[in-house]
């Protein structure tokens, strides 16, 4: 299937394309913040696995509100606790998958140099992150897009 530049430009102007760009934009902001938090907690705790779990757990709530507000533009407070818990579960799935993949790759590459092993672990973490990142977008897009179709008399208020 050949895509023309005019059809690509036309798609870029759609709300669906802009939503995907907003999703990527919020992720670009929160990913470095999470990594800084992991590094700080890792130095403090001297355990990067625990630091990773804590960093994701801490960053989940503000991340949820950023995604909800800026990506899907949903202002409703309806079922807020359930929405936050579902988002938190998706984030913890990310952490679990990346940790598992890192563990498997680290053990499989035990006889390799530190550089090769480190690169392999980074690729495994990145793969786990991308898999869950795409899945999280699809899940939240379906759920929050359905929520935004329901009119809310308080839709002008921020969820915080």
N, C-alpha and C positions, 0 to 999 in steps of 0.2 A: 504494500500500500504506500503510495507516494503522497506526501503531504506538501501542498504548495505553501509558499510564504504568505500568501493572502489568506488562506484558511487558518494558518497558524496565528496570524495577526487578529483575525476575526475571533478565534477562540480566546486569545489573550484578553480580549475586551469583554468576555462574558463574566457573569458573577461567579460561576463555578471556577474559572481560572483564577480570578482575584482571590477567592476563598482559599485555594490551594497555595497561592503566594503568601497570603496572610498567615496560613498555618506554618509554612516554612519560615517566615519572618519571626514569628513568636518563638519557634524552635531555635532559630539562630541566636536569639537573645538569651533564652533559658539554658541552652547547652553550655556555653562558657561559664555562666553563673554556677551551674551544677558542678562543672569541673573544678572551678576555684574552691567551692565548698568541699568537694571531695579531697582536694589537696590539703586544705587547711585542717579538716577533721582527721585526715590520714596522718599528718604530722603530729597532731595533738594526741590521737589515740594509738598511733604506731600500728594501725591495722586498716589497710585500705579497703578490705571487704566490708567491714563494719562501717567505715566512713562512707562508702558508696551507698549502702543501705540507708544510713542516716541522712545523707545529702538528698537522696531522692525522696525520702519521706518528708523532709522539711520543705523542699521546693515544690512538692505536689500541689499544695493548696493555692499558693499564688500563681502557679503555672495553670492550674485549672481555670481560675478566674480570668487569666489573660487569654487563654484559648477560647473560653466561652464568650467573653466580651468582644475581643478583637477579630476572631476568626468567624464564629457563627453569629455574632452580634445578638446573642440571646440575653435578655435582661431579667427574665422571669426568675423568681426565687422558688418556684414550684419544684418540689422534690429535690431541693438543693443538697440535702445530706446524701441521698441516694446517688445523685450525679457526682458528687465529690468522691464518694466511696468507689464508684465504678471507674472514675478516672484514676484514682489512687491504685486500684487493682491493676489497671493497665500499665501504670508506671512500675509497679512492683513486678509485673510480668516481664517488663523490659530488663529490670535489674536481675531477675532470676535467670532469664535466658542468656544475658551477656555474661553473667558470672559462671553459669554452667559451660557455655562455649569457651570461655577463657580457661577454665579449669581443664577441660578436655584437651584443648590445644596446647596448653602449658605442659601437661603430662606427655602428650604425644611428641612434643618437640624437646623433651628433656635433654636429649643428647646433642642438640644444636647449640650454636653460639648464642650469647645473650642477645645480640642484635637480631638474629633470625627469630629466636623465640619471642622476643618483645614485639617484633613486627607481626608475627603470626597471632599473638594474643590481641594486639590492637585491631587487626583485621577481623578476628572473631567477635570482639566487642562491637565493632562497627556493624558487622553483619546482623548481630542480634538486635542492635539499636534500630537499624533500618527496617527489619522485619516487623518489629512491634510498632515502630513509628507509623508505618503505612497502615497496619492493621488498626491502630488506635485512631488514625484519621478516618478510616472507613466506618468504624464503629461509632465514633462520636459524630461524624457527619450525618449518619443515618438517624441517630438518636436526637441530636440537638437540632437538626434541620426540621424534624417532625415537630419538636417542641416550639420552634419559632413560627410555625404555621398557625399556632393557636394564639389568638389575640389576648393580650394581657393589659388590664387597665393600668398597670404600673410599669409599662414597658419603657418609660423614660427614665427610670431609676437604675442606677448601677447595682449589681448584685452584692456589693460589699457593704 
